[in-house]
Amino acid sequence: MTNFLGLEINGDTFLETILQSGLHDLAGTVADAAKLRVPLVYFYPEQDAWVARPEVEQMISACAQGRLVPVPAAMHEVRENPRAAETMFRQVAWACRQDTPYPGDSGAGLRRPDKNVLMKQNRRERERLRRSGALPEGETEFWTGYLKKYSILEKSTDYRDYLNLVGQLCGPPPPGALVLDAGCGNGMFGRWMLREAWQLQPASAGAPPVYVGLDLTTQGLNDALTGQLNARRWPLPNSPGLQYALVDFDQLAEGTIRLPFQSDTFEVICCSLVLSYLKRPQALLGELYRVLRPGGVLVASSLKPHCDLSVIYRDSIGRHVTAEEVESGRNLLRAAGKIKLKEEIGHYNFYSPAQLAALVMDADFNVRKSHLSLGNQAAVIQATK
């Protein structure tokens, strides 16, 4: 069994059928298009990382009633750009009515649906999906498997740029600073701090900083420890300290635990791509506010709604990588399909920069800066206490 667009299917049977039917290559697609005797309207996102326009045009030219409609400023996941998606959906509605080019909003005479009706329909559909598609594994099991595939992102320029931005917003830690990585995963941000930022500090800069990583999975913490020990290259006693703790942030919402630190402990807190996956992110933000020192810095991030991770994968394999690394990237995208499914049914909630800033301000932080990063697929904010 394998994950395909969020669904568990028999991979061997699926791939065998694809090959037998000639559905796996451009030649088979062109041959099928030539057999069509009905209109085909192909909406092509101009920034699609997966599909080459010359191949689309070759397929359309083989179709007697084929028509290509470019979608400007759109990627493979069209909803990544809400304005482009709305424009495309209007043209889809028009194409379902008659086979003529779209005459424009005024000429089409399409009615805009009532937002309240759409929201009610959306809630009903999410509830139906929850009932029909019970999640087969818990969060700990899911993230343990996901983090095994995550390290391939270090090959991506987009992800390295993202780490650089997060590190710049965190700023250089003062001597003896305590830095909290809330949701450290396999420690990629911590390794970046050790390699790129802290090693630039002279040995005479005072007491070394201390990095504290918190995560849901034992596997993630073990990987973080191994990688960060290898990245920590200072001679003792100037080498930064490393500490780790196993914490389920969802238990904060239930009021059964608090973060295991006194108030006003940390100078810097990083919460990278974590808040979206919590049942009640406000509970974690409240605790982060408590343990951050006055004047301290919080850097938080979230994937944006309907994000398109294909651009990151494309950048990862567009350079000199091994066949094993290409397969690792594919495995990561398959796992990301489950994340997208959980977003669709409302199990996860992703935030735009404005939504993320509002969430952080609700916890009494002062938002200073807001950015898009990770190939413009993640919102990143800097806030202070």
C-alpha positions in Angstrom: 0.0 0.0 0.0 1.2 3.5 -0.8 -0.1 7.0 -0.3 -1.3 8.7 -3.5 -2.9 12.2 -3.2 -3.9 11.4 0.4 -5.4 8.0 -0.4 -4.0 4.5 0.5 -3.9 2.4 -2.7 -2.2 -0.8 -3.9 0.8 0.7 -5.5 1.9 -2.4 -7.5 -1.5 -2.9 -9.1 -1.9 0.8 -9.8 1.5 1.2 -11.5 1.0 -2.1 -13.4 -2.3 -0.8 -14.7 -0.7 2.6 -15.6 2.0 0.9 -17.7 -0.4 -1.5 -19.4 -2.7 1.3 -20.4 0.0 3.6 -21.7 -0.9 6.3 -19.2 2.6 6.8 -18.0 4.1 8.9 -20.8 3.5 11.8 -23.2 3.0 9.5 -26.2 0.1 7.7 -24.5 -1.5 10.9 -23.5 -1.3 12.3 -27.0 -2.8 9.1 -28.5 -5.7 9.3 -26.0 -6.3 13.0 -26.8 -6.5 12.2 -30.5 -9.4 9.8 -29.8 -11.6 12.4 -28.0 -14.8 13.4 -29.8 -15.9 15.8 -27.2 -14.6 19.3 -26.3 -11.5 19.4 -24.0 -10.7 22.6 -22.1 -7.3 22.3 -20.5 -6.5 24.9 -17.7 -2.7 25.3 -17.5 -1.2 27.0 -14.5 1.7 29.0 -15.9 4.0 28.3 -13.0 3.3 24.6 -12.7 6.4 22.8 -11.5 5.3 19.4 -12.8 3.9 20.0 -16.3 5.9 21.5 -19.3 3.8 23.8 -21.5 5.2 22.4 -24.8 4.0 19.0 -23.8 0.5 20.3 -23.0 0.4 22.1 -26.4 1.4 18.9 -28.1 -1.5 17.1 -26.4 -4.0 19.8 -27.2 -3.0 19.9 -30.9 -3.8 16.3 -31.2 -7.4 16.8 -29.8 -9.9 17.9 -32.5 -11.8 20.0 -30.0 -9.0 20.9 -27.6 -8.5 24.4 -26.2 -5.8 25.6 -23.8 -6.5 28.2 -21.2 -3.5 29.6 -19.4 -3.9 30.5 -15.7 -1.5 33.4 -14.9 0.3 33.5 -11.6 -0.8 30.0 -10.6 1.2 27.0 -9.6 0.3 23.2 -9.6 -1.8 23.8 -6.5 -4.0 26.5 -8.0 -5.6 27.5 -4.7 -2.2 28.6 -3.5 -3.1 31.9 -5.2 -6.7 32.6 -4.2 -7.1 35.3 -6.9 -5.9 33.1 -9.7 -8.1 30.3 -8.4 -11.2 32.4 -8.4 -10.5 33.5 -12.0 -10.0 29.9 -13.1 -13.1 28.6 -11.3 -15.2 31.3 -13.1 -13.8 30.1 -16.4 -14.5 26.4 -15.4 -18.1 27.3 -14.7 -18.4 29.0 -18.1 -16.8 26.1 -19.9 -19.4 23.7 -18.3 -22.1 25.9 -19.9 -20.8 26.3 -23.4 -17.7 25.7 -25.5 -16.7 29.2 -26.3 -13.8 31.3 -24.9 -14.6 33.1 -21.7 -16.2 36.5 -22.4 -15.1 38.2 -19.2 -16.9 38.6 -15.9 -19.4 41.1 -17.2 -20.3 39.1 -20.3 -20.4 35.7 -18.6 -23.3 36.7 -16.3 -22.1 34.3 -13.6 -23.5 34.8 -10.1 -21.1 34.9 -7.1 -22.1 32.3 -4.5 -23.1 33.5 -1.1 -20.1 33.1 1.3 -22.3 31.9 4.2 -23.8 29.2 2.1 -20.3 28.1 0.9 -19.0 28.0 4.5 -21.9 25.8 5.6 -21.3 23.5 2.7 -17.6 23.4 3.5 -18.3 22.5 7.1 -20.7 19.7 6.1 -18.1 18.3 3.6 -15.3 18.4 6.2 -17.5 16.6 8.7 -18.4 14.0 6.1 -14.7 13.4 5.3 -13.9 13.0 9.0 -16.6 10.4 9.4 -15.7 8.5 6.2 -11.9 8.7 6.5 -10.8 8.1 10.1 -7.1 8.8 10.4 -5.3 5.4 10.7 -2.5 6.6 12.9 -1.9 8.9 15.8 0.1 12.1 15.6 3.2 10.6 17.3 3.3 7.7 14.8 2.6 10.0 11.8 5.3 12.5 12.7 7.8 9.8 13.5 7.5 8.5 10.0 7.3 12.0 8.4 10.5 13.2 10.0 12.5 10.3 8.6 11.8 11.8 5.1 12.3 15.4 6.1 16.1 15.7 5.9 16.0 15.8 2.1 14.8 19.4 2.4 18.3 20.5 3.4 19.2 20.0 -0.3 16.6 22.6 -1.3 17.6 26.2 -1.8 14.2 27.3 -0.8 14.5 25.6 2.6 18.0 26.9 3.2 16.7 30.4 2.4 13.9 29.8 4.9 16.4 28.8 7.6 18.5 31.9 6.9 15.5 34.1 7.3 14.4 32.4 10.6 18.0 32.7 11.9 18.2 36.4 10.9 14.9 37.2 12.6 16.1 35.3 15.8 19.2 37.5 15.7 22.6 36.7 17.3 22.1 35.4 20.8 23.7 37.4 23.6 26.4 35.6 25.7 24.9 32.9 27.8 21.5 33.1 26.1 18.9 30.3 26.4 17.3 29.5 23.0 14.2 27.4 22.8 13.3 25.4 19.7 9.6 24.6 20.3 8.9 21.7 17.9 12.5 21.0 16.9 11.7 17.9 14.7 15.0 16.3 13.7 16.9 19.5 14.6 17.5 21.1 11.3 17.1 24.6 12.6 19.3 23.9 15.6 22.0 22.6 13.3 21.7 25.7 11.2 22.2 27.8 14.3 25.3 25.8 15.4 26.9 25.9 11.9 25.9 29.3 10.6 25.4 31.7 13.5 26.9 30.7 16.8 30.3 29.6 15.4 30.8 33.1 14.2 31.0 34.3 17.8 34.5 34.6 19.2 35.5 32.5 22.1 35.9 35.6 24.2 32.2 36.6 23.7 31.3 35.3 27.2 29.3 32.3 28.3 28.2 30.0 25.4 24.5 29.9 24.5 22.3 26.9 25.4 20.0 25.3 22.8 16.9 23.6 24.2 14.9 21.4 21.8 11.3 20.2 22.4 9.5 17.7 20.2 6.7 15.1 20.2 8.7 12.2 19.0 11.7 10.3 20.5 13.0 9.7 17.0 13.1 13.4 16.2 15.0 14.2 19.4 17.5 11.4 18.8 18.1 12.6 15.3 18.4 16.2 16.6 21.0 15.2 19.2 23.1 13.2 16.7 23.1 15.9 14.0 23.7 18.8 16.4 26.6 17.0 18.2 28.2 16.7 14.8 27.6 20.4 14.0 28.9 21.6 17.4 32.6 22.2 16.6 33.7 24.5 19.3 36.4 23.5 21.8 35.1 23.0 25.3 34.2 25.0 27.4 33.0 27.4 24.8 30.8 24.9 23.0 27.1 25.7 23.2 25.0 23.5 25.5 22.4 21.1 24.2 19.3 20.0 26.1 16.2 18.2 24.9 12.7 17.3 26.3 9.8 15.1 25.0 6.6 17.2 25.0 3.2 16.8 23.5 2.0 20.4 22.9 -1.6 19.3 22.5 -1.6 18.4 26.2 -1.1 22.1 26.9 -4.6 22.7 25.6 -6.0 20.1 28.0 -4.4 21.9 30.9 -2.7 18.7 32.1 0.9 20.0 31.7 2.9 23.2 31.3 6.2 23.7 29.6 8.9 22.5 32.0 10.5 26.0 32.5 10.2 28.9 34.8 8.7 32.1 33.5 11.0 34.6 31.8 13.6 32.0 30.9 14.5 32.3 27.2 16.0 35.2 25.2 15.0 33.6 21.9 12.2 31.2 20.9 11.8 29.6 17.5 8.5 27.8 16.7 9.0 26.6 13.1 6.1 25.1 11.2 4.4 23.7 14.3 1.3 25.8 15.2 -0.8 24.5 12.3 -0.7 21.0 13.6 -2.0 21.6 17.1 -5.6 21.3 18.2 -5.3 24.6 20.1 -2.2 26.6 19.1 -3.2 29.4 21.5 -2.3 27.2 24.4 1.3 26.8 23.2 1.6 30.5 22.3 0.5 31.3 25.8 3.2 29.1 27.3 5.8 30.6 25.0 4.8 34.0 26.1 5.2 33.0 29.7 8.7 31.5 29.3 10.1 34.3 27.1 12.0 37.1 28.8 10.7 40.6 28.5 12.3 42.0 25.3 12.9 38.5 24.0 12.2 37.5 20.4 9.7 34.9 19.1 10.0 33.7 15.5 7.0 31.6 14.4 6.0 30.2 11.1 3.3 28.2 9.3 2.7 26.8 5.9 0.1 29.0 4.2 -3.4 27.7 3.2 -3.4 25.4 0.1 0.4 25.7 -0.1 2.2 24.2 -3.1 5.2 22.1 -2.0 6.0 21.0 -5.5 8.2 24.0 -6.1 10.4 23.0 -3.2 10.7 19.4 -4.5 11.5 20.8 -8.0 14.3 22.9 -6.5 15.6 20.0 -4.5 16.0 17.7 -7.5 17.1 20.4 -9.9 20.7 20.1 -8.7 23.3 17.4 -8.4 21.5 14.8 -6.2 21.6 11.0 -6.1 18.9 8.6 -7.2 18.4 7.8 -3.5 17.8 11.5 -2.7 15.3 11.9 -5.6 13.4 9.0 -4.1 13.6 10.6 -0.7 12.0 13.7 -2.1 9.2 11.7 -3.6 8.6 9.9 -0.3 8.4 13.3 1.4 5.8 14.5 -1.1 3.8 11.3 -0.5 3.8 12.0 3.2 2.9 15.7 2.5 -0.2 14.3 0.7 -1.4 13.1 4.1 -0.9 16.6 5.5 -2.9 18.1 2.7 -5.7 15.6 3.3 -5.7 16.6 7.0 -5.9 20.2 6.0 -8.9 19.5 3.8 -10.8 17.8 6.6 -9.9 20.5 9.1 -7.6 18.5 11.2 -4.8 20.9 10.5 -5.1 24.7 9.9 -2.5 26.7 7.9 -2.2 30.4 8.2 -1.5 33.4 5.9 0.9 36.0 7.2 -2.0 38.2 8.5 -3.7 35.2 10.1 -0.5 34.1 11.8 0.2 37.6 13.1 -3.3 37.8 14.5 -2.9 34.5 16.3 0.4 35.6 17.8 -1.0 39.0 18.9 -3.9 37.2 20.6 -1.2 35.8 22.9 -0.1 39.4 23.8 3.1 39.4 21.6 4.0 42.5 19.7 4.5 41.5 16.0 7.5 43.3 14.4 8.0 41.8 11.0 6.1 39.5 8.6 7.5 37.6 5.6 6.7 34.9 3.1 9.5 32.3 2.6 10.1 28.6 1.7 9.3 29.3 -2.0 6.6 31.8 -0.8 4.7 28.8 0.7 5.3 29.7 4.4 4.3 32.7 6.6 7.1 33.8 9.0 6.6 36.4 11.7 8.9 38.0 14.3 7.4 39.1 17.6 8.6 40.4 20.9 7.4 40.3 24.5 
